[in-house]
Amino acid sequence: MTSGLTIRPAAPGDLQAIAAIYNEGLRGRGATFETRERAAADVAGWLGDPRHPVLVADDPGEIVGWIAASTYRTRECYAGIAEFSVYVASTARGRGVGDALMAAFLPACEAAGLWKVLARIFPENAASLALCARHGFREVGVYRRHGKLDGAWRDCMIVERLLGEATIGVEAGEDARG
């Protein structure tokens, strides 16, 4: 499955591959509302923030996937929360790349001081929802008609995963109120 695969922090030399994988996902219309393709220079700003890990899956010499944390909200009270995106090249799907990325990403986020990671996922994106479920995310709810893509309204599932001390006293599948 993932024999020989290395998960590591993204480096400037990976930006072209990150952009290409993102653009492939964008063209598929199953992962993002965005419609403008990105170049390496457009994603360069994702690197270098120690609070927001960006990891790549390197399949000896070829980047086949990436996962990145980004700012959830700018208010200081949300500094420990990050949104994330994960993309796998179509040629590498079904080989465990997403699982390998997520398994390294969650500890990296906790080490960066994050207490929660979350994402908005199209309900039709069964692979991403299954990946998150396998890694302990819970479905929070649905943003109905969250935006339009190609003129059609799209819903988004909201998923979250608590990290570190935020998990204390919260049982799996139970909300924070007990």
Secondary structure in CASP SS format (residue, H / E / C, confidence):
PFRMAT SS
TARGET T0000
AUTHOR 0000-0000-0000
METHOD secondary structure of the structure
MODEL  1
M C 1.00
T C 1.00
S C 1.00
G C 1.00
L C 1.00
T E 1.00
I E 1.00
R E 1.00
P E 1.00
A C 1.00
A C 1.00
P H 1.00
G H 1.00
D H 1.00
L H 1.00
Q H 1.00
A H 1.00
I H 1.00
A H 1.00
A H 1.00
I H 1.00
Y H 1.00
N H 1.00
E H 1.00
G H 1.00
L H 1.00
R H 1.00
G H 1.00
R C 1.00
G C 1.00
A C 1.00
T C 1.00
F C 1.00
E C 1.00
T C 1.00
R C 1.00
E C 1.00
R C 1.00
A C 1.00
A H 1.00
A H 1.00
D H 1.00
V H 1.00
A H 1.00
G H 1.00
W H 1.00
L C 1.00
G C 1.00
D C 1.00
P C 1.00
R C 1.00
H C 1.00
P C 1.00
V E 1.00
L E 1.00
V E 1.00
A E 1.00
D E 1.00
D E 1.00
P C 1.00
G C 1.00
E E 1.00
I E 1.00
V E 1.00
G E 1.00
W E 1.00
I E 1.00
A E 1.00
A E 1.00
S E 1.00
T E 1.00
Y C 1.00
R C 1.00
T C 1.00
R C 1.00
E H 1.00
C H 1.00
Y H 1.00
A C 1.00
G C 1.00
I E 1.00
A E 1.00
E E 1.00
F E 1.00
S E 1.00
V E 1.00
Y E 1.00
V E 1.00
A C 1.00
S H 1.00
T H 1.00
A H 1.00
R C 1.00
G C 1.00
R C 1.00
G C 1.00
V H 1.00
G H 1.00
D H 1.00
A H 1.00
L H 1.00
M H 1.00
A H 1.00
A H 1.00
F H 1.00
L H 1.00
P H 1.00
A H 1.00
C H 1.00
E H 1.00
A H 1.00
A C 1.00
G C 1.00
L C 1.00
W C 1.00
K E 1.00
V E 1.00
L E 1.00
A E 1.00
R E 1.00
I E 1.00
F C 1.00
P C 1.00
E C 1.00
N C 1.00
A H 1.00
A H 1.00
S H 1.00
L H 1.00
A H 1.00
L H 1.00
C H 1.00
A H 1.00
R H 1.00
H C 1.00
G C 1.00
F C 1.00
R E 1.00
E E 1.00
V E 1.00
G E 1.00
V E 1.00
Y E 1.00
R E 1.00
R E 1.00
H E 1.00
G E 1.00
K E 1.00
L E 1.00
D C 1.00
G C 1.00
A E 1.00
W E 1.00
R E 1.00
D E 1.00
C E 1.00
M E 1.00
I E 1.00
V E 1.00
E E 1.00
R E 1.00
L E 1.00
L C 1.00
G H 1.00
E H 1.00
A H 1.00
T H 1.00
I C 1.00
G C 1.00
V C 1.00
E C 1.00
A C 1.00
G C 1.00
E C 1.00
D C 1.00
A C 1.00
R C 1.00
G C 1.00
END
